[in-house]
Amino acid sequence: MTEKPTLHIPQPTARPGEEPDFSYIDLSEAGAVERPPVSAKTRDTEFLAQGMVRVLDDDNEAKGPWAPGLNADTLLRALEAMMLTRAYDDRMLRIQRQGKISFYIQALGEEAVSIGAGLAYEPGDMLFPSYRNQGLYLLRGLDLVDMMCQCLSNTRDMCKGRQMPIFYHSREKRLFSISGNLTTQYPQAVGWAMAAAIKGEKDIAASWIGDGSTAEADFHHAMTFAAVYNAPVVLNVVNNQWAISSFQGFAGGERRSFASRGPGYGIPGIRVDGNDLLAVYAVTKWAAERARSGGGPSLIEHVTYRGGAHSTSDDPTRYRPKDEWKSFPLGDPIVRLSRHLERLGRWSPEQHEALEVKLKERVALAWKEAITHGTMSEPPFLDPRLMFEDVFAEMPEHLKKQRDKLLRLQEDAS
């Protein structure tokens, strides 16, 4: 038989109309993966990139060496933050469908990735989110009205109308601006962490990207700099199985785990159940302590599932089974934490339902206030002169001429 090279085209395990198939995801039993010391050498942590750190078992009991021992009050706070994220997402998605904002991206099914990780960082740590990390903003107390006003590009828009909806930021709360150019936040986070180390600060940096973004050059640039300079940074890959409309295999997920890319650079790589808030918190805390104590960077792969569309510009029914999320073996992160709290005797279905109603009302009230600052079609509107500001220390002549021309046109129109 004559052998010849063949071209491999990655294919998802199921397409629209077919039965969902997640047999390709390697699972570990809850509590089965060893927890090495924070000071462990990278070569002694390589097993973490192949197994999956899980804390909650099928009966919603916390097990194993990674069980973080968080008290029930902290877990209740985490549950409320995840539920608020989902309530906010649901409202904003419906608002976009009504034509009141131009664009939106949900975090449906990925709430534990942001909330679990966010709980593990100190207030001074600098976070470089992706566009599905709205939970980080909510957890750090960014006002719902401010977030909605950014999506409306109105007179209270923190970005002054210069960014797409959902590209929030907060210097005060150490949350870097989201970027539409994928993966730029990775080298930015590494650079910030390097600068903090140079200045002798104890604050660290963290960043998040999707599985598809690991195919971008910025991923590799960031990993190289982080490894070479031992930057105090935690780099997260959110493997939600789909990058826009392409299966995670197109980014290399078929060969080995995304976490396995860490050891290749000399960086610990950890694969974690991204729908288990306790596991996400525990792994992030381990990586943060390692970075803060001089151990350098870590790469965390959060195995989760994008429950909704990539964005309001996407129709996932064209490329995956309609009910695929219901079959995902790691379940719904909100349901799992809620049932864990029920097991602890600190929660009930009645309390859960009441909180859902309360949070929906809170989001609705925030929207009523947000639109008083203007919408896309109703005043007050942003001053268009703002587009010429905040770029140059001294405005160049060509921009002055453009600004003055705009003012004349406005005067003529009035």
Secondary structure as UniProt FT lines:
FT   TURN            16..17
FT   TURN            23..24
FT   TURN            30..31
FT   TURN            38..39
FT   HELIX           42..44
FT   HELIX           46..49
FT   TURN            58..59
FT   TURN            65..66
FT   HELIX           72..97
FT   TURN            98..99
FT   TURN            108..109
FT   HELIX           111..118
FT   TURN            119..120
FT   TURN            123..124
FT   STRAND          126..128
FT   TURN            131..132
FT   HELIX           134..139
FT   TURN            140..141
FT   HELIX           144..152
FT   TURN            155..156
FT   TURN            158..161
FT   TURN            165..166
FT   TURN            171..174
FT   TURN            182..184
FT   HELIX           185..198
FT   TURN            199..200
FT   STRAND          205..210
FT   HELIX           212..215
FT   HELIX           217..228
FT   TURN            229..230
FT   STRAND          233..239
FT   STRAND          242..243
FT   TURN            244..245
FT   STRAND          246..247
FT   HELIX           248..251
FT   TURN            252..255
FT   HELIX           258..260
FT   HELIX           261..264
FT   TURN            265..266
FT   STRAND          269..273
FT   TURN            274..275
FT   HELIX           277..292
FT   TURN            293..294
FT   STRAND          298..303
FT   TURN            312..313
FT   HELIX           316..318
FT   TURN            322..323
FT   HELIX           324..327
FT   TURN            329..330
FT   HELIX           333..343
FT   TURN            344..345
FT   HELIX           349..370
FT   HELIX           371..373
FT   HELIX           384..388
FT   HELIX           397..413
//
